[in-house]
Amino acid sequence: MHSRPLEPSVSRSRIVIVGAGFAGYQTARTLSRKARGAAEIVLVNPNDYFLYLPLLPEVAAGTLEPRRVSVSLPGTLPGVRVVLGEVHGVDLDGREVRYTDPEGREGSLGYDRLVLSVGSVNKLLPIPGVAEHAHGFRGMPEALYLRDHISRQLALAASSDDPEERESRSTFVVVGAGYTGTEVAAHGKLFTDALAGQHSRATGAPHRERPPRWLLLDIADRVLPELDRRLSDTADRVLRQRGVDVRTGMSVKEATRDGVLLDDGTFVPTQTLIWCVGVRPDPLVDQIGLPTERGRLVVDETLTVPGHPEVLACGDAAAVPDLTRPGEFTPMTAQHAVRQGKLAAHNILASYGRGVRQPYKHHDLGFTVDLGGVKAAANPFRVPLRGPAASLVTKGYHLAAMPGNRVRVAADWLLGAALPRQAVQLGLVREWAVPLDTASPEVVKAPHREPARTGGEGGSEQRDSG
């Protein structure tokens, strides 16, 4: 496709962005600021919000309200047209994406430039029973389900006269001690201890209540195996002091409705199995038919898909060459996704003659792991921190990185430090609505879908070719 200047006209160029995760949101945000109405920017996403995923464990633990980590797309992306839908097909020759909207209607969008930033979904392993009995942690529905589920299990345990049932309902197993699993276990233990204390005081029978039990499993030899050893040691120490049963070199051999069988033959009775073993690129990547590397779309250092100069990919869906580590690809982290999104916007404008395409190159600035309360582990600019200092840096980083809702998040943190936790079962998300094996963890699944209807009799397809 030949470059041409952007012209504000009815037939202006259309830029379609698929996915509003860290990469897609930053692409849309940067284009919104720099294109200044000279191109039509369309963002296709199942929901009308950007999810700040790093704070999701605090939603599941009742520290933050769901809307605090959900940033409105229409409210923060002026000049960007938001189309609600799940993209299920891309016609590269016809330059068209096909999607299904929340009401089941089919639609399509033509494009002049396309950015694929569809992100990732839960990674599955061939372990019997896991797909049926475990739940992932990649979207808001899963976090809301988990919060309700934990509250319900402790309430049922408190009202039961059966010691075995109480133990099973008060035991929580997390598989995967990476970022997500470590933070879920750390925040979850604080959450359940607080709830158990409330039930104990309410029933007046503290002798019956044992502290809720959390197990954190990983086949690696330490928690946070991808991070600096000092961060890993700090997180491990905090978890163990809090009462989390950390078992490295260990995983699940089988999951059943009554509990999990561990690799060493131990059976752990539980009603809660949280799957945090990692992520894999969105299944759309395989459906497009383009070359992949480790399941991610092959792109060059400018994020461009070889053979298709009008198509860029970034974030978890793209195998971006890591110029700081020749021969490797950039990790699937928010830090890289944000910067790749910004570069994708710059290179799209360069394809129209505004600037020059730039390669992606970024050195990690350090990492932060929030362990709940005033505990955290961080190494900003390679300086290792722990305790309150690390917690302050971690919270400051999140507030700076969030594109909105900063005051509300800070207010929730302050209130959470001064007031007891609120925990009620809203029942908004049922277990069958958040299956582990799903291509869209950000969407609540329906038990069935009625045929889509439109105002007329001519079918339900929506076509927008620009």
N, C-alpha and C positions, 0 to 999 in steps of 0.2 A: 504494500500500500504506500503510495507516494505521500510524502509530507506536504502539508498545506497549511497556511496560516489559519488560525481560529478566527471565525467571523461571526459576530452576533447577528444571526438571521433565523428565519423560520426553518431553514434547512441546515441548521448548525449541526456539527458533529455530535454524536452520542457516545458517551463513555459509560459502559455498564460494569459495575462492580458486584461480584457475587460473594456474599458473605460479609457480615458486619462484626467480625471479631477484631482483635487488635490490629491486624494488617489491613483489613478492609475498611475499618472505621478511619484509620489514619490516612489511607488513600483518599477516601471521600472528603475528609476534613481538609487535607492539604489542597486538593483540587478546588474545593469550595472557596478557599481563600485566594488561590492564585489564578484560577480560570476566570473568576469574576463575571460569571454569567455568559461567557463567550462560548461555552459548550454545555450541552445537556448532560448532566451527571445523574445516573440512575443507580440506586443501591438496592439490590434484591436480597432480602433477608426474611427468615420465617417470623421474626418478631420485630416490633418497632423500637427496640432498645439495644444498646451495646452493653454487654455483660462484663463487668470488671471481675474476671474470674479469680484473681488472687485472694479476694475477700470473701469468696463463697463459703469457705469453712466457717466463717463467723456468722453467716446467715443460718447455716445448719445448726450452729451452737446457740442461736438465739441472741447473739451479741448485736447484730445489725439487722435491720428490717430489709426485706427483699428489694424494695424500691431504692434503697440507698446505693446498691451496687448495680442498678439498672439505669443507664443514662439514655434519655430520650433521643432517638435519631432525628425526628423532625425538629426537636427543640434545640439541638446543638449543631445541626448541619444545614445552615441556610443555603438555599440554592440547589439542594440535593433532593431529587425526587425519590422517595422511599416506596418500593413495591414489595408488599408482603407476599412471600412465596418461598417454596423450596425448589431450587433448580434441580432438575433431574436429567437434563440433556443439553448438549452444546453442539450445534451444527457449525463446524469451523469453516466449511466451504460456503455455506449460506450466511455466515456471520449472524447467528441467531441463537439465543438461549431459550430453553423451554422450562416452564415452572408450573407448580401447582399451588394455588393460593389456599389460605386457611379454610375456605369453604369447599375445597375439592375441585374448583374450576381450573381448567388448563389455560395457560397463557404463554405468550412468546414475546420476545423483545429482540429487535435487530440492534446491531452495534457497529460502530466504527473502530472503537478500541474496547478491549475486554480485559478485566483484571479478575483472575481467579484467586480468591482468598477464602476458600471454604473451610479452612481450619481442620480440626481433627475430632475423632470420636473415641470411645472406650476401646482399648486394646483387649482382644479376647485370647484365651489360651484353651487348648483342648483338654480341659479338666472336667470330669463328670459332675454334673449338677450345678456348675457355676452359673451358666447362662440362665438357669431356671430360678436360682435362689439368691444370687448376688445382685447388688445394685451399684451402678457406677457413680461418678461424681464429676460430670462435665457440663451440667446445665442447671438452671434455676429449678426446673421441676424436680430433679433429683435431690437438690438441697432442701426444698420444701417438704418433699416426702420424708427424707431422713429426719428432719427436725420433728415432724409429727410422729414418725415411727418410734424414735427414741423416747419421746414423752409418753407415748402410749405404752411402750414396753415397761417403763418404770412404774407407771400407774397400775398396770396389771400385776406386776411383781409385788407391789406394795399391798394389793388387796388379796393376794393368794395365800392360802394356808399350806401349800405344797412347797417344801424347801427346794426340790429339784426344779420346779417351774420358776421359782423366784431366781434361782441361780442362772437358768437358761435365759430368762428375759433380761437379766442384768449383766449379761456378757455380750461384748461387742468386739467383732473381729475385723481388723483392717488388713487387707493384703496389698503390699506395696509401700515401701518406706521412702519414696521419693518426696518431692515437694508436697504434693497433695495429700498423700497418705499420712505423712508426718504431721502436717498441720491439722488434718481431720482428727487424728488421734489425740493430739495435744489439746485442741479446743473441745473436742468431744468429752474428754475426761473431766475437764472443769465443769462442763455443762451437766453431765450426769451426776457428778458429786453434789452440785447445787440442787438438782431436782430430788435426788435421794434424800438429802437433808430436809427438804420441804415435806416430803411424804412421811419421813420419820417423825417429824414434829407434829404433823397432822394426825397420824395414827396413834401417837403416844407410845409407840413400841420400838424404841431405838435398838433394843437388843436383837430384834429380828432382822435388822437391816445391816447387810454387809456392803462395803463400798462397791459400786459398780466396777466390773472388771473389763479392762480393754487390753486386747492383744494386737500388737503390730508385727506383721510378718514380712520378711523379704528374703529372697534367695541370695542376695548379696551378703557380704561379710560385715556390713555396717549400714546404719541408716544414712540417708542422703548420700548414696555412693558416688553420685556425679559431682559432688561439691568438695571443697577443700576439707581436709581431714579435721581441722580445728572446728569448723562449723558442724561437721558430723558429730564430733565428740561432745560439743555443747548441747546439741539437740538430744543426743542419747542420754546424757546425764539428766537433763530437765525432765524428759519423759519418764525415766526410771524413778526419779525422786517423786514424781507426781503419782506414781503407782501404775504406770502403763507397763504391761508385760511385753518387752521388746525381745523378739526372737529372730535373729539373723541366721542366714543359711537354712531357712525354713519356709515352706509354703503349704498350700492346701492340696491334698491329694484327691479329695472328693467333698462335695457339698450336698447336704440333704436338708429336708425341711426341719430336722431336729438339731442340726449342728454341722460341724465340719470335721473331717478327718485330716490330720496333719501328716506331713511326710514321715515323721518318726513313729506313726501308728497311734498317736494320741487322738482321742475323740473329744472335741470341745462342744458341749451343748450350748447352742446359741440360736437366737431368732434374728440375728443381724450380721450380715456379711457384706462388707463395703469393699468394692473392687477398685483399687487405685494402682494397678500394675503398669500404667502407662497409656499412651495414646497411639493411634494410627491415623493416617490421613483419611479425610472424608471419602466414602466410597465413590463419590462423583468423579474423583481423579481417575479411577480405573475405567469408568464408563466413557470417558472422553476419547480414549483410544490413542493418546499421545505417549511418547516414551516416558518411563518412570525410573526412578532410582530409589530403592528401598520403599517403594509405594508412593513416593512423592514425585510430582511433575518435574521433569528435567528442564532447567532454565540456565541461561548463561549468567555471567556476573552482573549484567544489567537487569536481570529478572525477566528477560524476554524468552519466550518459548521458541526454540530453534525452528526455522521454517515458517513461523507465524509471527512476523514482526508487530502485528496488531494485537497480539495476546501476551499479557504479562501474568506471572503468578508469584505469590509471596506468602509468607507465613508458614504455618505447619504443612500446607499442601505443596510447597515448593522445595525441591532439592537445590538450595542456593549454594554455589561454591563458596567455601570459607577461605577468603584470600589471606586471612591471618594464620590459617593452618592448611597449607596446600595439600590437595588430595582428599580433604574432608568436606563435609557439608555443615552449614550452620545448624546448631541445635534447635529443637522445636520449643522455643521459649518466647514469652511475651516481649522480652527485651529486644530480641531480633525482629519479631513480627512488627513492632511499632516502627522501627527504623526502616524496615523493608517497605512498609506501607508508604512512608514519606517519600522514599526513593522511587517507588513505583509511580507516584503522582508526578514527581519531577521528570521522570523519563517519558511519561506519556506526553507531557507538555513539550518535551524536547523533540518528540516524534512529529510535532506540528511546527517545529522551527523555533520554539521558545527554549533556548538553552541547548546544552549538549548532554547526551546520555552519559550517566555516571555509573561506575561499577559499585557494587555493594561491598563495603569493608567496614567492619565494626569490631572493636576489642571490647570484651566484657568489662563492665564497670563494677562488677561485684554482684553479690546476691544477698537476699534477705529472706529469712524464714521466721514467720510469726508463730510463737509457741503459746500464745494466750497469756492473759494477765500482763505482767511487766516482763515476761520472759521472751527472748528472741535470740536469734543468731544472725550475724550479718558480717560482711567483709567489704564495705564500700571502698573502692579504689585499693583493694587488697589489704585493707587494714582490718584485722579480726576484732569483732566486738561481741559482747554477750551481755545478758542481763538488761537492766533498765536502759543503758545507753544504746544497746542494739535495738530494743523495743522502740525507743524514740526515733532512731534512724529509720526503722522499718515503717512506722506509721507516717513519718514525714515523707518518705519515698512514695507510699501509696497515695497520700493526699496530693502530692505533686503530679503523680502519674495519671490520676483520675481526670477525665475530661469534664466532669460535672459532679454535683452533689457533695462537694468537699465539706461544706459547712454542716450539712446534715450528717455525714459520716462522723465528723469530729464531735458533733453534739451527742450522737449515739454512744461514742466511746466514753465521753465524759459522764453521761448518765449511767452507763454500764458500770463504771468504776464506783459510782456512789450509791446505786440502787440495786436491789435484788433482781435476779434474772426473771423475765416473764416467759412462761412456757405454758401454752395452751394448745390443744389439738384442734386445728382449724379444719382438717379433713379435706383440704382442697385438692390434693393429689393422691390418688389411690395407687396401690402397689402395681397393678397391671398397667398403669399409665406410664411407668418409667422402666421399661425392660432394659436389661444390660446390653443386649445385642440390638442396637438401633443406629441408623444413619443420622438421626437428628435428636441428640440428647437435649437440645434446647426446646423441644416441642413435646407437649403432653400428648400421649397416644390415646386415641379414642377406641372404644371396644368395637365399634363399627362406624361406617360413614354412609350417610344417606346420599343418594345420587345428587350431584350438583344441579342447581336450578338457576335459570336466568329469567329476566323479565319477559322474554319472548319464547318462541317455540323452535328457534333455529339452532339449538345446541348451546354448549356452555364454554366454548373456547374464546379466549381473549387474545387478540393479536395486535401488537404495537410495533410497527416496522419503522416508525420515526418519520 
